Amino acid sequence: MRKYNIISLILLTSVLLVGCATIDPNTGTRKDPLEGFNRTMWNVNYNYVDPYILKPVAKSWKEYVPQPIKTGLTNVANNLDEPASFVNRLLQGEPKKAIVHFNRFWINSIFGLGGLIDWASYSQPLKIEHNRRFGDTLGTYGVETGTYVMLPLYGAATPRQDLGNLVDTTYPMLSLLGPWSLLKSAVQGIDQRSELLGKEALLEQAQDPYITFREAYFQSLKYRVNDGNIKKGKETLSKDELNEID
């Protein structure tokens, strides 16, 4: 029953977000009604949480955890996202890509020891770059992101993407993990942060790091909604960097 309550709440929120533009039509600038709060939380995350907690953990993960263990754990975590990607591809009207996610899941789960080994990616037809979240699905149907908010420890968030992604937790396998899903998210988050080590110059050299990060975040959301199909002239970050921003 709780599962259906979550889905109903998300769908209601999505309806309310339709037509709520995030760009001011008069000035062409992004609306940020919570900017004062967001900048305070950005200062906490950027100047304290990241350098004293996240970065040291990511550095230890990258330098001290053996590569086979890192690869195996991230493979398992990513494999658990395949069923949700399968459902979201169907909802987006992409049955062929949905079958790819389905095949990836059962092949890696059975022959890859629960996902430790990503056997599916050795087959070109089964390679797929992006997972799909319900927030991405809402975006493909024109649902706006809603108000941008910077949360302590968690980071950047929007109603469409982050509330929408709660729907994914109602699908198997994520619905069966319960609190263990936090461990899955932690592995993925630490691995993504480790991939960004040494790439902080973009923010360090920016005139306003808050604005730079905020726009990179929205560019990343657009990249996900369009399944990586962004015009080259409008890209300011590489595809790898866009994949790593979340």
C-alpha positions as CSV (number, residue, x, y, z in Angstrom):
1,M,0.0,0.0,0.0
2,R,2.9,2.3,0.9
3,K,4.3,1.7,-2.6
4,Y,1.2,2.9,-4.3
5,N,1.0,6.0,-2.0
6,I,4.6,7.0,-3.1
7,I,3.7,6.5,-6.8
8,S,0.5,8.6,-6.4
9,L,2.3,11.4,-4.6
10,I,5.0,11.5,-7.3
11,L,2.5,11.6,-10.1
12,L,0.5,14.4,-8.4
13,T,3.7,16.3,-8.0
14,S,4.5,15.8,-11.7
15,V,1.2,17.1,-12.8
16,L,1.8,20.3,-10.7
17,L,5.2,20.7,-12.3
18,V,4.0,20.6,-15.9
19,G,4.3,24.1,-17.4
20,C,6.3,25.4,-14.4
21,A,9.2,26.9,-16.4
22,T,12.6,27.1,-14.7
23,I,13.9,29.8,-17.1
24,D,12.6,33.3,-16.8
25,P,11.1,34.1,-20.2
26,N,11.8,37.8,-19.8
27,T,15.5,37.7,-18.8
28,G,16.5,34.2,-20.0
29,T,18.1,33.5,-16.7
30,R,17.4,30.5,-14.5
31,K,14.9,30.9,-11.7
32,D,16.5,30.2,-8.3
33,P,14.0,31.3,-5.6
34,L,15.9,29.5,-2.9
35,E,19.3,31.0,-3.9
36,G,20.0,32.4,-0.5
37,F,19.5,29.1,1.2
38,N,21.2,27.2,-1.6
39,R,24.3,29.3,-1.4
40,T,24.6,28.7,2.3
41,M,24.3,24.9,1.8
42,W,26.7,25.1,-1.1
43,N,29.2,26.7,1.2
44,V,28.7,23.9,3.7
45,N,29.0,21.2,1.1
46,Y,31.8,22.7,-1.0
47,N,34.0,24.1,1.7
48,Y,33.5,21.6,4.5
49,V,31.6,18.3,3.6
50,D,33.5,17.6,0.4
51,P,37.1,18.4,1.4
52,Y,36.9,16.9,4.9
53,I,34.6,13.9,4.3
54,L,33.8,13.0,0.7
55,K,37.1,13.8,-1.0
56,P,39.2,11.8,1.6
57,V,36.8,8.8,1.3
58,A,36.9,9.0,-2.5
59,K,40.7,9.2,-2.4
60,S,41.0,6.2,-0.1
61,W,38.6,4.3,-2.4
62,K,40.7,5.1,-5.4
63,E,44.1,4.6,-4.0
64,Y,43.7,1.8,-1.5
65,V,40.8,-0.5,-2.5
66,P,42.0,-3.1,-5.0
67,Q,40.7,-2.5,-8.5
68,P,38.9,-5.9,-8.8
69,I,37.0,-5.1,-5.6
70,K,36.1,-1.6,-6.8
71,T,35.0,-2.9,-10.2
72,G,33.0,-5.8,-8.7
73,L,31.1,-3.6,-6.1
74,T,30.2,-0.9,-8.7
75,N,29.1,-3.6,-11.2
76,V,26.8,-5.1,-8.6
77,A,25.4,-1.7,-7.7
78,N,24.9,-0.8,-11.3
79,N,23.3,-4.1,-12.1
80,L,20.6,-3.5,-9.5
81,D,19.5,-0.5,-11.5
82,E,18.8,-2.5,-14.6
83,P,15.2,-3.6,-13.7
84,A,14.2,0.1,-13.1
85,S,15.9,1.1,-16.4
86,F,13.9,-1.7,-18.1
87,V,10.6,-0.3,-16.8
88,N,11.5,3.3,-17.6
89,R,12.6,2.5,-21.1
90,L,9.2,0.9,-21.7
91,L,7.4,4.0,-20.2
92,Q,9.5,6.1,-22.6
93,G,8.4,4.0,-25.6
94,E,11.8,2.4,-26.2
95,P,11.1,-1.4,-26.1
96,K,14.3,-2.3,-27.9
97,K,16.5,-0.5,-25.3
98,A,14.3,-1.9,-22.5
99,I,15.1,-5.5,-23.7
100,V,18.8,-4.6,-23.6
101,H,18.5,-3.7,-19.9
102,F,16.5,-6.8,-19.2
103,N,19.1,-9.0,-20.9
104,R,21.9,-7.3,-19.2
105,F,20.3,-7.9,-15.8
106,W,19.7,-11.7,-16.1
107,I,23.0,-12.3,-17.9
108,N,25.1,-10.5,-15.3
109,S,23.1,-11.8,-12.4
110,I,23.4,-15.4,-13.5
111,F,26.7,-15.6,-15.3
112,G,28.3,-12.6,-13.6
113,L,27.9,-13.9,-10.0
114,G,25.2,-11.5,-9.0
115,G,26.6,-8.7,-11.2
116,L,30.2,-8.8,-9.9
117,I,31.3,-9.4,-13.5
118,D,29.7,-7.3,-16.3
119,W,29.7,-10.0,-18.9
120,A,27.0,-8.3,-20.9
121,S,29.2,-5.3,-21.8
122,Y,31.5,-7.7,-23.7
123,S,28.7,-8.0,-26.3
124,Q,28.4,-4.9,-28.4
125,P,24.6,-5.2,-28.8
126,L,24.3,-5.3,-25.0
127,K,26.4,-2.2,-24.3
128,I,24.3,0.7,-23.2
129,E,25.7,3.9,-21.8
130,H,22.9,5.3,-19.6
131,N,20.6,3.9,-17.0
132,R,17.1,5.4,-16.9
133,R,15.4,6.8,-13.9
134,F,11.8,7.8,-13.4
135,G,12.9,11.4,-13.2
136,D,14.3,11.0,-16.7
137,T,11.0,9.5,-17.8
138,L,9.1,12.5,-16.5
139,G,11.6,14.8,-18.3
140,T,11.0,13.1,-21.7
141,Y,7.3,14.0,-21.3
142,G,8.0,17.6,-20.7
143,V,7.7,17.8,-16.9
144,E,9.9,20.6,-15.7
145,T,12.5,20.1,-13.0
146,G,10.9,22.3,-10.4
147,T,12.7,24.4,-7.9
148,Y,16.4,23.8,-7.5
149,V,17.6,23.1,-4.0
150,M,21.0,22.4,-2.5
151,L,20.7,20.0,0.4
152,P,23.4,19.5,3.1
153,L,25.4,16.3,2.4
154,Y,23.0,15.2,-0.3
155,G,23.9,17.9,-2.8
156,A,21.8,19.3,-5.7
157,A,18.2,18.2,-6.1
158,T,15.0,19.0,-7.9
159,P,11.4,17.7,-7.3
160,R,11.2,16.0,-10.7
161,Q,14.5,14.2,-10.6
162,D,14.8,13.3,-6.9
163,L,11.2,12.8,-5.9
164,G,10.6,11.1,-9.2
165,N,13.4,8.7,-8.7
166,L,11.7,7.4,-5.5
167,V,9.4,5.6,-7.9
168,D,12.4,3.5,-8.9
169,T,12.7,2.1,-5.4
170,T,9.3,0.5,-5.8
171,Y,10.5,-1.8,-8.5
172,P,12.3,-5.1,-8.0
173,M,15.2,-5.3,-7.2
174,L,15.5,-2.0,-5.4
175,S,12.2,-2.6,-3.5
176,L,13.7,-5.8,-2.1
177,L,16.8,-4.2,-0.8
178,G,15.2,-2.0,1.8
179,P,17.8,-0.1,3.8
180,W,20.5,-1.9,1.9
181,S,19.8,0.4,-1.0
182,L,21.7,3.1,0.9
183,L,24.8,0.9,0.7
184,K,24.3,0.6,-3.1
185,S,23.9,4.4,-3.4
186,A,27.0,4.9,-1.3
187,V,29.2,2.7,-3.5
188,Q,28.0,4.5,-6.6
189,G,28.4,7.9,-5.0
190,I,31.9,7.2,-3.8
191,D,33.0,5.8,-7.1
192,Q,31.6,8.8,-9.0
193,R,33.4,11.2,-6.6
194,S,36.6,9.3,-7.1
195,E,36.3,9.7,-10.9
196,L,36.2,13.5,-10.3
197,L,39.4,13.7,-8.3
198,G,41.8,16.1,-10.0
199,K,39.0,17.7,-12.0
200,E,38.1,20.4,-9.5
201,A,39.8,23.1,-11.5
202,L,36.6,24.0,-13.3
203,L,35.0,25.1,-10.1
204,E,38.2,26.5,-8.5
205,Q,38.8,28.8,-11.5
206,A,35.1,29.8,-11.9
207,Q,34.1,33.4,-11.1
208,D,31.1,32.0,-9.3
209,P,31.5,28.3,-8.4
210,Y,27.8,28.1,-7.2
211,I,26.4,29.2,-10.6
212,T,28.9,27.1,-12.5
213,F,27.9,23.9,-10.6
214,R,24.2,24.7,-10.8
215,E,24.3,25.1,-14.6
216,A,26.4,22.0,-14.9
217,Y,23.8,20.1,-12.9
218,F,21.0,21.2,-15.2
219,Q,23.1,20.5,-18.2
220,S,23.6,17.0,-16.8
221,L,19.8,16.6,-16.4
222,K,19.2,17.7,-19.9
223,Y,21.9,15.2,-21.1
224,R,20.2,12.4,-19.2
225,V,16.7,13.2,-20.5
226,N,18.0,13.4,-24.1
227,D,19.8,10.1,-23.5
228,G,23.2,11.7,-24.3
229,N,22.0,13.4,-27.5
230,I,23.1,17.0,-26.9
231,K,24.3,19.3,-29.6
232,K,28.0,19.7,-29.5
233,G,27.8,23.5,-29.7
234,K,25.9,23.6,-26.5
235,E,28.1,21.3,-24.4
236,T,30.5,22.9,-21.9
237,L,31.5,19.6,-20.3
238,S,32.6,16.3,-21.7
239,K,30.2,13.3,-21.8
240,D,32.2,11.6,-19.0
241,E,31.9,14.7,-16.8
242,L,28.1,14.9,-17.5
243,N,27.7,11.3,-16.6
244,E,29.5,11.8,-13.3
245,I,27.4,14.9,-12.1
246,D,24.3,13.8,-10.2
